[in-house]
Amino acid sequence: MSFQANSLFIKKIMKVVLLQNVKKLGKAGEIVNVADGYASNMLFPRKLAQAATSDAIKRVEKNQADAKQKEKDEREKFFKLAGEIKDKKIIIAAKAKGGKLFGSIDAAKIADEIKKQLSIEIPKDFIKMDKPIKEAGEFKLALEFSKDIKSNISIEIKEEK
């Protein structure tokens, strides 16, 4: 008799593919095991997941392979860019008086000048600066393409005459 009473509380587990990030469960695209009731009462009605059918699993695996290939291609591109720009120098002319600039040179201006002078397009977010440059002179700036792909560039700010 006790066996029958306990068997009512056995959870049925099913695999689902998460369509969106679900707190404490996983990220979109992951395949996870959940209780049958949780899937049918919570995840499916809110369109947070779908049943992990063979088609859904194949689609997830293809998406993961595509994402890996994209990441690999991006890393190769960043590595090539870092090599091209390494230890290059750009010169920026700015209005100044006594070495003090009337304005300032920020990462966006530097990215624009790199594109103009070196024909290399770099997002401004990759240029690491503590604060905008407000004086004439030479500066060495770090470029961070990813956590492990870094480079440097020299910037010379000259007084515009």
Buried (B, 14 or more C-beta within 10 A) or exposed (E): EEEEEEEEEEEEEBBBBBBEEBEEBBEBBBBBEBEEEBBBEBBBEEEBBBEBEEEBEEBBEEEEEEEEEEEEEEBEEBBEBBEEBEEBEBEBEBEBEEEEBEEEBBBEBBBBBBEEEBEEEBEBEBBEBEEBBBBBEEBEBEBBBEEEBBBBBEBEBEBEE
